[in-house]
């Protein structure tokens, strides 16, 4: 049955599947060049557009990257395993460790851009945080790089009145980050909710994350709730989908 299904696949998808299998088997290692359009045309007897589509599938998956004038190469980057539950445990940020370090696994994680502003609350954020008309939010915008590669854009929203005068309003929030500072303010996060979806990036997002053409992003919106059930932070994240594996562990 699977063979008949494969036979109905468009030629470019079958070529892409063979190239993907060759990469996964190690025939083409990180940094190595894949056969080009002319090679694929000769090997499979297809038109240039078909060969181009096949390579485009692998680029969209983030498995390979095109280098202008040089060809298509297997990407070097090793995906990040994002532990959705463990990283938010109180035992981590409560002991002064960054939740983001859980993703790094010993690799070099850097926040290479931080902007903190005081702004009008977007209507959706105001609704989640329970803010009245005219109340403002502290907005923290960051870009994270791993091994020198941009992988994540993060924007946090917190009620400006709640965090006024605290380290949350400064670029460096100190050990344990925002959640440790919220605990000092008597509003420690007790529960989190994450919503995950995907889409193609906007032009600014693609530029900020240095995304190859055709690579989608994952959107993770996390809301942190205090002991009383009130939302204390909304964190809107844009992830390079080719750079992340999202892992969530649950008790039965």
RAJO-V827872 format. One line per field, one symbol per residue. phi: phi as a letter, one per 20 degrees, with the letter a starting at -180 (. if undefined). psi: psi as a letter, one per 20 degrees, with the letter a starting at -180 (. if undefined). burial: # if it has 24 or more other C-alpha atoms within 12 Angstrom, else .. Layout:
BEGIN
phi = ???
psi = ???
burial = ???
END
This chain:
BEGIN
phi = .ffffffefggfffffffffffffenfdegneeegegfffgffdmdfgfffffffffffffnfccedgmdpdcffffegeeeefeffdfgfeffdneffffffflneedceebccdcdcffggffgffemeegnfdcedddccdcclndfcbdccdccgfffdgneffedgeengnmgffffffencffdbcccdcbbafffffffffelefgnefdddcdddddefenefdbddddddfffecdeccdcff
psi = ghghghhiqqhhhggghggghhghijhorpiqprpaghghgggilrrhhggghghhghghijhrqpopihapqpqhppqpoonhghhjqhhfhhjjqphhhhhhliroppoipppprorqpqggggggikqrpiqrqppopqppqpkippipppoqpqpghgjpirihjqgoirpibghhhhhhjjlpphqqpppprqrqqrghghghjlpqpiprqppoopppqahjjqpiqpooqoqohiiqpppppqq.
burial = ..........##########..#....#...######..#.........#################.....####.#.####.#######..##...#######....####...###..##..##.####....###########..############.##..####...#..########...#######.......#...##.##################....###############.#......
END
